[in-house]
């Protein structure tokens, strides 16, 4: 019998390359980066840079191989938009997520894949 172990939160900390599909009928794509850091209260901070220059920030938690963030960003006319993303963390070094935000089309769900950047990757 194979012993199953849950992933530890510390293994999620780091920088990731992301690719995604927006929450729209056209399924427009995007790419960028995601950085995860540990908060002093045991939760997580997230910072996304969606190319070329859209910054998004989130706070969240990790439980049973699920990583969930509430996030926000400043859009056109300085309007703040909010959303939620949930990642499955069952595969080492890869996060697969779905997301929704208030500015998106409620008939659709965004999809995102994040792959961790290991030390030496860019050397």
VOGU-3710 file (C-alpha; in Angstrom, 3 decimals, decimal comma):
1> xxxxxxxxxx> 0,000/0,000/0,000  1,299/3,461/-0,913  1,367/6,001/1,892  -0,216/9,314/0,841  1,110/12,572/2,262  -0,323/16,032/1,870  1,887/18,773/0,497  3,312/21,207/3,062  2,631/24,936/2,824  6,375/25,720/2,772
11> xxxxxxxxxx> 6,746/23,876/-0,549  4,354/26,379/-2,183  6,376/29,495/-1,342  8,186/30,950/-4,336  7,794/32,363/-7,838  5,749/30,841/-10,643  5,219/31,368/-14,358  1,519/31,498/-15,187  -0,644/30,923/-18,246  -4,364/31,388/-18,233
21> xxxxxxxxxx> -7,655/31,785/-20,023  -9,809/34,783/-19,161  -13,364/34,729/-17,887  -14,885/35,575/-21,266  -16,647/33,955/-24,219  -13,637/34,477/-26,508  -11,360/32,553/-24,114  -8,619/35,145/-24,464  -5,299/34,067/-23,011  -2,779/35,736/-20,752
31> xxxxxxxxxx> 0,583/35,027/-19,164  2,658/36,455/-16,377  4,067/35,576/-12,994  2,864/34,786/-9,484  4,791/35,120/-6,231  3,623/33,395/-3,041  4,903/34,320/0,418  4,020/33,225/3,936  2,238/35,645/6,271  3,081/35,934/9,953
41> xxxxxxxxxx> -0,398/34,592/10,813  0,202/31,393/8,797  -1,790/32,538/5,771  -0,379/33,406/2,368  0,165/36,536/0,306  -0,007/36,403/-3,482  1,171/38,920/-6,059  0,401/38,442/-9,752  1,923/40,374/-12,628  -0,244/39,830/-15,685
51> xxxxxxxxxx> 1,764/40,902/-18,725  2,474/43,566/-19,538  1,733/45,589/-16,386  -1,408/44,595/-14,463  -0,659/44,002/-10,766  -3,008/41,971/-8,594  -2,701/41,174/-4,895  -4,336/38,515/-2,773  -4,517/36,981/0,683  -5,435/33,384/1,245
61> xxxxxxxxxx> -5,024/30,045/2,913  -3,929/26,473/2,197  -5,881/23,407/3,328  -5,972/19,788/2,057  -4,066/20,586/-1,134  -6,342/23,529/-1,968  -4,983/27,049/-2,131  -7,615/29,812/-2,103  -7,110/33,575/-2,492  -9,312/36,608/-2,462
71> xxxxxxxxxx> -7,630/39,093/-4,784  -8,063/42,612/-6,081  -6,579/44,989/-8,601  -7,044/48,544/-9,801  -8,615/48,765/-13,255  -9,550/51,605/-15,571  -10,575/54,892/-13,956  -8,996/53,678/-10,676  -11,879/51,262/-10,040  -10,949/48,377/-7,706
81> xxxxxxxxxx> -12,065/44,937/-8,900  -12,244/41,858/-6,678  -12,246/38,132/-7,271  -11,412/34,694/-5,945  -9,088/31,974/-7,232  -8,857/28,344/-6,067  -5,828/26,228/-6,966  -5,463/22,476/-6,708  -1,985/21,678/-5,365  -1,930/17,888/-5,709
91> xxxxxxxxxx> 0,833/17,876/-8,352  4,285/18,942/-7,126  5,453/22,306/-8,548  2,211/22,930/-10,499  -0,904/24,808/-9,381  -4,068/24,391/-11,449  -6,769/26,898/-10,714  -10,112/28,369/-11,559  -11,080/31,947/-10,845  -13,851/34,477/-11,099
101> xxxxxxxxxx> -13,926/38,226/-10,695  -16,669/40,794/-10,608  -15,517/42,362/-13,905  -15,712/39,023/-15,730  -18,596/37,421/-17,585  -20,523/35,403/-14,978  -21,325/32,738/-17,599  -17,639/31,738/-17,688  -14,821/30,797/-15,327  -11,182/31,743/-15,762
111> xxxxxxxxxx> -8,528/29,025/-15,761  -4,894/29,339/-14,690  -1,849/27,085/-14,510  1,200/28,119/-12,475  4,564/26,326/-12,693  7,153/27,017/-10,019  10,500/28,522/-11,023  13,232/26,501/-9,365  16,602/27,978/-8,425  18,960/27,881/-11,404
121> xxx> 16,104/27,835/-13,942  17,118/31,189/-15,382  20,897/30,706/-14,971
//
